[in-house]
Amino acid sequence: YGNATVPATGVSIGLSRVLSALRKLDLLKSRTTTSQVLVARLEDTPIAECLRICSELRAGGIACETYYDPDRLKKQFQLAERKGIPIVALAGASELAAGTVNLKHLARSEQVTVPRAEFVEKAAALLSS
């Protein structure tokens, strides 16, 4: 901004091109949501129960979202993977009757059935491991 000559050096690595290439090669995984758990809705699960599960997770400090329509599980798992949500919570009629919740960690293909009173703590443990 003046007439004085100032010596300088510079470097450019084309960061936008590098990021574009990483995305194109699917090497850059990015989450599209802050949710850590997706509460899946099965045909025999009332939406009110899914919302209660989600409310319990939020009370435990875990960000979550509910899949509102009773849809195929494969489609719900694909949505969770696409959004980068690591855990899916499942509670069908048999789980509701038994007082349990299934938690599936998608990256590890690990599924555990836990008592309803303990599922928030178990979800937190799965997220931290």
C-alpha contacts under 8 A as a table, 3 or more apart, distances in Angstrom:
res1	aa1	res2	aa2	distance
12	S	15	L	7.90
14	G	17	R	5.33
14	G	18	V	6.35
15	L	18	V	5.05
15	L	19	L	6.17
16	S	19	L	5.18
16	S	20	S	6.06
17	R	20	S	4.99
17	R	21	A	6.11
18	V	21	A	5.16
18	V	22	L	6.20
19	L	22	L	5.07
19	L	23	R	6.19
19	L	28	L	7.84
20	S	23	R	5.21
20	S	24	K	6.14
21	A	24	K	5.01
21	A	25	L	6.17
22	L	25	L	5.21
22	L	26	D	6.06
22	L	27	L	5.11
22	L	28	L	5.43
23	R	26	D	4.85
23	R	27	L	6.04
23	R	28	L	5.34
23	R	29	K	7.90
24	K	27	L	7.70
25	L	28	L	7.89
26	D	29	K	7.06
30	S	84	G	7.09
31	R	34	T	7.39
31	R	83	K	5.65
31	R	84	G	4.73
31	R	85	I	7.58
32	T	83	K	5.03
32	T	84	G	6.59
33	T	83	K	6.06
33	T	84	G	7.14
33	T	85	I	7.53
34	T	63	A	6.66
34	T	64	C	7.95
35	S	38	L	7.23
35	S	62	I	7.76
35	S	63	A	4.65
35	S	64	C	4.53
35	S	65	E	6.32
35	S	85	I	6.14
36	Q	62	I	6.63
36	Q	63	A	5.41
36	Q	64	C	5.56
36	Q	85	I	5.12
36	Q	86	P	6.01
36	Q	87	I	6.43
36	Q	127	L	7.77
37	V	62	I	7.50
37	V	63	A	6.66
37	V	64	C	4.64
37	V	65	E	6.61
37	V	85	I	5.94
37	V	86	P	6.53
37	V	87	I	4.78
37	V	88	V	5.47
37	V	89	A	6.76
38	L	64	C	5.69
38	L	65	E	5.16
38	L	66	T	5.76
38	L	67	Y	7.01
38	L	80	A	6.55
38	L	85	I	6.73
38	L	87	I	6.38
38	L	88	V	4.74
38	L	89	A	6.14
39	V	50	C	6.38
39	V	53	I	7.41
39	V	54	C	6.65
39	V	64	C	7.24
39	V	65	E	6.18
39	V	66	T	4.70
39	V	67	Y	6.19
39	V	88	V	5.80
39	V	89	A	4.73
39	V	90	L	6.32
40	A	50	C	7.51
40	A	66	T	6.34
40	A	67	Y	5.38
40	A	68	Y	7.99
40	A	73	L	7.47
40	A	76	Q	6.54
40	A	88	V	6.49
40	A	89	A	5.99
40	A	90	L	5.50
40	A	91	A	7.75
41	R	45	T	6.07
41	R	46	P	7.83
41	R	47	I	7.19
41	R	50	C	6.69
41	R	66	T	7.53
41	R	67	Y	5.89
41	R	68	Y	6.56
41	R	69	D	6.65
41	R	70	P	5.07
41	R	71	D	7.03
41	R	90	L	7.13
41	R	91	A	7.64
41	R	92	G	7.91
42	L	45	T	5.24
42	L	70	P	5.14
42	L	71	D	6.72
42	L	72	R	7.72
42	L	73	L	7.48
42	L	90	L	7.69
42	L	91	A	7.47
42	L	92	G	5.96
43	E	70	P	5.05
43	E	71	D	7.14
43	E	92	G	7.86
44	D	92	G	6.04
44	D	93	A	5.75
45	T	49	E	6.80
45	T	50	C	7.25
45	T	70	P	7.98
45	T	91	A	6.95
45	T	92	G	5.44
45	T	93	A	6.20
46	P	49	E	5.43
46	P	50	C	6.76
47	I	50	C	5.06
47	I	51	L	6.22
47	I	68	Y	6.74
48	A	51	L	5.11
48	A	52	R	6.23
49	E	52	R	4.98
49	E	53	I	6.29
50	C	53	I	5.14
50	C	54	C	6.24
50	C	66	T	6.70
50	C	91	A	7.88
51	L	54	C	4.94
51	L	55	S	6.02
51	L	66	T	6.86
52	R	55	S	4.94
52	R	56	E	6.22
53	I	56	E	5.17
53	I	57	L	6.33
54	C	57	L	5.10
54	C	58	R	6.23
54	C	64	C	6.22
54	C	65	E	6.68
54	C	66	T	6.83
55	S	58	R	5.11
55	S	59	A	6.13
56	E	59	A	5.05
56	E	60	G	6.35
56	E	120	V	7.11
57	L	60	G	5.07
57	L	61	G	6.52
57	L	62	I	5.23
57	L	63	A	7.07
57	L	64	C	6.97
57	L	120	V	5.68
58	R	61	G	4.98
58	R	62	I	4.95
58	R	63	A	5.75
58	R	64	C	6.83
59	A	62	I	7.36
60	G	120	V	6.39
60	G	121	E	7.82
62	I	124	A	7.29
67	Y	70	P	7.62
67	Y	76	Q	7.27
71	D	75	K	7.02
71	D	76	Q	7.10
72	R	75	K	5.43
72	R	76	Q	6.60
73	L	76	Q	5.00
73	L	77	F	6.07
74	K	77	F	5.11
74	K	78	Q	6.12
75	K	78	Q	5.07
75	K	79	L	6.26
76	Q	79	L	5.10
76	Q	80	A	6.35
77	F	80	A	5.08
77	F	81	E	6.22
77	F	88	V	7.31
77	F	106	L	7.92
78	Q	81	E	5.06
78	Q	82	R	6.02
79	L	82	R	5.08
79	L	83	K	6.15
80	A	83	K	5.23
80	A	84	G	5.98
80	A	85	I	4.85
80	A	86	P	7.10
80	A	87	I	7.80
80	A	88	V	7.38
81	E	84	G	4.99
81	E	85	I	5.96
81	E	86	P	7.18
81	E	106	L	7.45
82	R	85	I	7.76
85	I	88	V	7.71
86	P	105	H	5.84
86	P	106	L	5.66
86	P	107	A	6.66
86	P	127	L	7.64
87	I	103	L	6.61
87	I	104	K	5.50
87	I	105	H	4.58
87	I	106	L	5.97
87	I	123	A	7.75
87	I	127	L	7.85
88	V	103	L	5.81
88	V	104	K	5.20
88	V	105	H	6.68
88	V	106	L	7.40
89	A	101	V	6.77
89	A	102	N	5.70
89	A	103	L	4.65
89	A	104	K	6.45
90	L	101	V	5.94
90	L	102	N	4.96
90	L	103	L	6.35
90	L	104	K	7.92
91	A	94	S	7.72
91	A	95	E	5.27
91	A	96	L	6.08
91	A	100	T	7.24
91	A	101	V	5.16
91	A	102	N	6.29
92	G	95	E	5.27
92	G	96	L	6.11
93	A	96	L	5.09
93	A	97	A	6.12
94	S	97	A	5.12
94	S	98	A	6.16
95	E	98	A	5.02
95	E	99	G	5.85
95	E	100	T	4.91
95	E	101	V	5.96
95	E	102	N	7.71
96	L	99	G	5.02
96	L	100	T	6.17
96	L	101	V	7.51
97	A	100	T	7.86
99	G	115	P	6.01
99	G	116	R	5.47
100	T	113	T	6.46
100	T	114	V	5.44
100	T	115	P	4.29
100	T	116	R	4.65
100	T	119	F	7.96
101	V	113	T	5.69
101	V	114	V	5.58
101	V	115	P	6.36
101	V	116	R	5.77
101	V	119	F	6.62
102	N	111	Q	6.72
102	N	112	V	5.62
102	N	113	T	4.38
102	N	114	V	6.42
103	L	111	Q	5.56
103	L	112	V	5.42
103	L	113	T	6.40
103	L	114	V	7.74
103	L	119	F	7.90
103	L	123	A	7.10
104	K	109	S	6.79
104	K	110	E	5.66
104	K	111	Q	4.18
104	K	112	V	6.54
105	H	108	R	5.72
105	H	109	S	5.67
105	H	110	E	5.21
105	H	111	Q	6.26
105	H	126	L	7.34
106	L	109	S	4.95
106	L	110	E	6.93
107	A	110	E	7.97
114	V	118	E	6.45
114	V	119	F	5.70
114	V	122	K	7.62
115	P	118	E	5.43
115	P	119	F	6.19
116	R	119	F	5.36
117	A	120	V	7.61
118	E	121	E	5.60
118	E	122	K	6.30
119	F	122	K	4.97
119	F	123	A	5.97
120	V	123	A	5.11
120	V	124	A	6.26
121	E	124	A	5.08
121	E	125	A	6.20
122	K	125	A	4.94
122	K	126	L	6.16
123	A	126	L	5.09
123	A	127	L	6.18
124	A	127	L	5.08
124	A	128	S	6.24
125	A	128	S	5.20
125	A	129	S	6.24
126	L	129	S	5.36
